[in-house]
């Protein structure tokens, strides 16, 4: 039995309100808090900081509402988290002070417990300052035994470094919500093409088209149109790459060694995919806007990784690609649950796409 959202009418598996409408309610509530209410909330969270890392606690929800909708991670919370050795919510330490970073590094060097080391590395990665980069680089050079390379822990915080220790940003510090607007003239998501997939024979789609010449998209640093092209069938099973030109054209980079797949995407699904119209929000949103919520399409900022963060290597230059956007399949096709992650190598004009 299928249901519909009580507010927007979107198809649901359950009776009630969809995640988009719930998010709007939370955003409106959090944004409407007075300064006195914000101050009281921060004070309460600081005094109950050990509860903030548990997803079952209200403090955790309050924290994510603050960082997602108001774009703030108060220093009082960071100082309280440090004093109480709370490391299970690394986002608490985003852009924390150099003093906090040095304290976390000192704790990292003292502990022998590999689990504690991992959590501290995530926290330091979220700070991402000069001291954090230097520490991670030294750990990698000294081949310190960890579950992952330090450069991979750094990716959790949205950055990494090269063989010389030079920092490379893996996210854009500006974020926009991609919203559905059926009154729009055109959509930036889901244009069916005439050419077919070389792997399965399905029609290809321009899944995302972004005119980076718009003033509000100047943070992308590209003087042209970014088009991401994929096969809606094959991209659900493997990473796909496409290359764009600044005039809006794009071609998939097919791999000759790839096994052929069966095409199960019928014309009805393709039509449903392009039946919606999506545009950018008028104003930018905090960079953690979609980092802890499902059902949100965004460009820039942090992704809501389904399993683990995953940054693709550019097949041309070998550098780690930069996260560009995320598209929730269930906003395009009813009851499709995965998220499509889109990354970019601006220099090579290569796009990667994969699902989780």
C-alpha positions, 0 to 999 in steps of 0.5 A: 500500500502506498501513501502520500505526503500530507503536505506536498503529496509526494508518494511515500511508503508510510502515512505522514510527512516526507523528509523534505517537508519535515526538513522545512519544518525543522528549518523554520523552527530553528531559524525562528529561535530568538537570540535568548533561545539560542543562548539557552540552547547552547548552554544546555547542550554544553552542560549535556555534551556527552549526550550530543554524540548519541543519535537517540538523544535530543541534543544530537538532533539540536546540534544538527539543526544548529549546524544544518540550518543556522550554519553555526558550531558554537565555540562553547560546544567545542570547548565542552566537547574537548574538556569531556573527551567527546570525540564521537561527533567529529563535526562538533570540531569543524573549524575549531581553534588552533588551541583545540586542534593542538590539544586533540593532536596531543591526545592523538599522540598519547593514546595507544587505542586504535579506535580512539586514534581514529575518532581523534583523526576525524575530529582533527580532520574537521578542523583542517587548519595548517597544524592539522595538515602538517600532522597528517602529512608527518603521520603519512610520511612516517608510515604510522600504522592506522586503518586508513592512510592519514590522507584518507582520514583527512577526506572526512573533513573535506580535504586531503594533501599531495606527496609534498604535503600541500593541502587540496580542498575536496569540497566547496565552502558554498552550498545551494539547495536544489529544489523542485519548481514545476513552474520553472522553464527548465530543469538542471536535473534529468535530460534524456539524450538520444545516444545509448549506453555502450554497456547496456543499451539504455538511453543516456541522461544529462543528470546534472547541468550547471551554468557556472557563469551564474554569479551565485555559482562563481565559487565553482571557478568555471567559466562555462556550463558543467554537464554530467552525463551517465547511464541511469542503469549502469551508474547504480552499479559502478562509477561512471565518468564523463567529460564536459566542454564549457559550451554545455556538451558532454560525453561518457568515458566508456571503459573497454574492459567493462562487462556488459549489463542488462538494461532494466530501465524502461521508458516509463522510468525515463519519462518519470525521471525528466518529469520534474523541474529542479532549480537552485535555491535563491539563497545559499544554505549552510555547508552542512545543510544536507550532511545528516539528512536524506532526501536533499539535493544539493550542490557544494557543501558536505555530502550525506554519504550513504556508507563511507565518504568516497572521493574518486581519482581523476582518470586523466591527472590522477588527482583526487576529485572534488565533491560537486553535488548529490542527487537523491534518486527518490526525488526523481523516480518513486521509491528509488532509494540510493543517492548519486554523488557527483564529483569533478576535476575542474582542470581536466573537466572530468565528472565522476558519478557513483551511487550509495 
